[in-house]
Amino acid sequence: MRIALCQMTASTDPKQNLAAVQEHVRRAAREGAHLVALPEAAMVRFGEPLAEVAEPLDGPWAEGVRAVARETGVTVVAGMFTPAGDGRVANTLLATGPGVEASYDKIHLYDAFGFRESDTVAPGDRVVTIDVEGVRVGLATCYDLRFPELFRAHADAGATVSVLPASWGAGPGKRAQWDLLVRARALDATVWVAAVDQSAPDPSVDPDAPAKLPHGVGHSALIGPDGTVRGQLGAAPDLLVGEVDAEEALRVRRAVAVLDNRQL
């Protein structure tokens, strides 16, 4: 399966971001992608009043993503915000395409490094997988990356790929942690990890400099099930296209049976 990671910087305008998402999907489709992943908060960047811009899954923003998925014939995974019913929103991944219609609400909320996502975002409680081109794919979002249990749950559900849209905040050590964790999660669960981050708002800024909001550091990466980096971008907006082989994940599981050898 050919997968595309579309690294972009979302603005404060959902309509502008939808147009950018659609253009990224069209470009990825021209590159032969079957699955196109865009970052967390592709609908609107963090720092805005999310409850004011959140839309239901049948709202105009999601319908715009569905339209470009139908137009190009690819499956799209993109981050948006949906109403949660308690005054907060859900941090939602919309997954839509040929034979695919699903959503995942971020389970682990970013109450860390001085930021409290749970003040405005309600947590999800479901592990979600989709099937694309005969390959089962698990969905995760940003801070979920620090919790190996979710990626093992993907594998237990039959997934050989985990897609992780993110808006990974800058700060001391954060870029190095991103590089370490995307590889660690691949090894923990013997899955491919396709991690697509928001590009840095200013790629010239030191990613280790303290940041008030999680606006992204870039460096989206495709990691093999053996933990090796198969492709990685820099800090600026860009597109990474690569091949994921489900059979390779199964071969790695036979060689390093960490899932079967679990005792806890």
Order of alpha helices (4+ residues) and beta strands (2+ residues): beta-alpha-beta-alpha-alpha-beta-beta-beta-beta-beta-beta-beta-beta-alpha-beta-alpha-beta-beta-beta-beta-alpha
